Amino acid sequence: MSMMILKRIAWTIPLVICVSMIVFSMMHLTPGGPVGTLASNPKVSGDDLARIRENYGLDRSLPVQYLCWFRQVFLRFDLGRSQVTGRSVSMMIIERLPATLELMATAYILAILVGFAVGVLSAVYRGRLIDQIFSITSIAGMSVPVFWTGLMALFIFSLKLGIFPAGGRLSGGAGDTGGRLMHIILPALLLSMTYAASWGRYIRAGLLDAGRGDFIRTARAKGLGEWRIVFKHSMRNAILPAVSVMVMQLPTLFTGAVITETVFSWPGIGRLFYEGLQRQDNARVLGIVVISSMLIILFNLAGDLINMIIDPRVLKKGTSFRDRGGASGLTVDSASTMRGGK
């Protein structure tokens, strides 16, 4: 296990460097460069722009600028200051990170609850109306873009019906629990929709696959009820691939939060990143890219560790769930479980 973890960590170093190089180059190659917004301001003279370029080191060549930025970030652990507001980028990220984590945690819990319920009901009532409804909604949930669904939800539930606020995080003071809930319900539901649909289909497929086993037919022959069979025997087979997928998709939940925060004006890292792109704030964008890359890598590493715990065969094979190409090969033989539960 230690060697696998060390290999994963070793791969993160060149990955973060490559991502930072690409984003750094793209930000400096945009029209106007990092001071493009200031250049369009009639109150800022040419001398002011030259002084700003000199202060931020923008008058140097691009490779030299990157090396200076790399030394500042990765050796001094200083993300620099915003070129627009003058504030510390680290403090800006620290202020916004709790909002992003709050949205992610709420959406993740909702996705697990809804996906679990949809998967079990679809498997138990296979081929019936409820299964067909869930199948259609699951495909729609995974296919429709989140930004379009978010805009439609805002138009219907906020502008027309007035049930939920149109955006933001709080409606009052820090202790306004009701305001917090009303603000987070709609973005969390929209963010969790895709994942709930995907996880529900995995649970349904796992339950149906387990239902074809001999031990399940034996249980039905003994007169056990369908619900008891599902939760006592089939679920132990079906839950393993579903949990692996839930863990594997945790990093994508972070990236999905960026779009959701932008649509619902949720004051998290995603919104901060979008504002930085709009204002061509290089230091802010690059700082968020570095922190986000590290968080996603940590999520991936945590996913591999959890997979090692729930499926010890990963250690024997020396590969992670992603290397094996998904949920295939994760079904557990529950015949021994059935024999022990007579």
Buried (B, 14 or more C-beta within 10 A) or exposed (E): EEEBEEEBEEEBEEBBBEBBEEBBEEBBEEEEBBBEBBBEEEEBEEEBBEEBBEEBEBEBEEEEBBEEBBEBBBEEEBBBBBBBBEEBBBEBBEBBBEBBBBBBEBBBEBBBEBBBBBBBBBBBBBEEEBBEBBBEBBEEBBEBEBEEBBBEBBEEBBEEEEEBBBBEBBEEEEEEEEBBEBBBBBBBBBBBBBBBBBBBBBBBBBBBBBBEBEBBEBBEEEEBEBEEBBEBBBBBBBBBBBBBBBBBBBBEBBEBBBBBBBBBBBBBBBBBBBBBEEBBBBBBBBBBBBBBBEBBBBBBBEBBBBBBEBBEEBEEEEBBBEEBEEBEEBBBEBBEBBEEEE
